């Protein structure tokens, strides 16, 4: 089978034109799939970090509370040169 004219070759090899609406829909679908994949990855990472933090908090000994002084610390007031 041989193709006799150029127009037949062009029609056989030329792709059909995609409508702008179809292009926009394909781009939208691709963008949303990327957004959803990133959100799922972020949630997975957050859960892993939360679990690690809770594990560390559970294993760590209770921190000792600071000792509270019964009497306040007396602070001296700096005098100016004229008061000396």
C-alpha positions in Angstrom: 0.0 0.0 0.0 1.5 3.3 -1.1 0.3 6.7 -0.3 0.0 8.7 -3.5 -0.5 12.3 -2.4 0.9 14.5 0.3 -2.5 15.3 1.8 -3.0 11.7 2.6 0.4 11.6 4.4 -0.5 14.8 6.3 -3.8 13.4 7.4 -2.3 10.1 8.5 0.5 11.6 10.6 -1.0 14.9 11.8 -2.4 14.7 15.3 -5.8 15.9 16.0 -6.1 19.3 17.7 -6.9 19.3 21.4 -9.4 21.7 22.6 -8.4 24.4 25.2 -11.0 23.0 27.6 -9.4 19.5 27.4 -5.9 21.0 27.9 -7.1 23.0 30.9 -8.8 19.9 32.4 -5.6 17.8 31.9 -3.5 20.5 33.6 -6.0 20.9 36.4 -6.0 17.1 37.0 -2.2 17.0 37.0 -1.9 20.0 39.4 -4.4 18.5 41.8 -2.8 15.1 41.8 0.5 16.8 42.7 -1.1 18.9 45.4 -2.8 15.9 46.9 0.4 13.8 46.8 2.3 16.6 48.6 -0.4 17.0 51.2 -0.4 13.2 51.9 3.4 13.2 52.2 3.3 16.2 54.6 0.7 14.4 56.8 2.8 11.3 56.8 5.9 13.2 57.8 4.0 15.1 60.5 2.6 11.9 62.0 6.1 10.4 62.1 7.6 13.4 63.8 4.8 13.6 66.3 5.3 9.9 67.2 9.0 10.4 67.6 8.5 13.4 69.8 5.9 11.6 72.0 8.3 8.6 72.3 11.1 10.9 73.4 8.9 12.7 75.9 7.7 9.4 77.4 11.3 8.0 77.7 12.8 11.2 79.1 12.9 11.4 82.9 10.7 14.0 84.4 12.5 17.3 84.5 13.2 18.6 88.0 11.4 21.7 88.9 13.5 24.8 89.6 14.0 25.5 93.3 12.0 28.6 94.3 13.7 31.0 96.7 11.8 31.9 99.8 13.3 35.3 100.1 13.6 37.6 97.2 16.9 38.7 95.9 17.8 42.3 97.1 19.0 44.4 94.2 21.0 47.5 94.9 20.0 50.7 93.1 22.8 52.3 91.1 23.4 55.8 92.3 24.2 58.6 90.0 27.4 60.6 90.4 25.6 63.6 91.9 24.2 61.4 94.8 27.7 60.2 95.9 
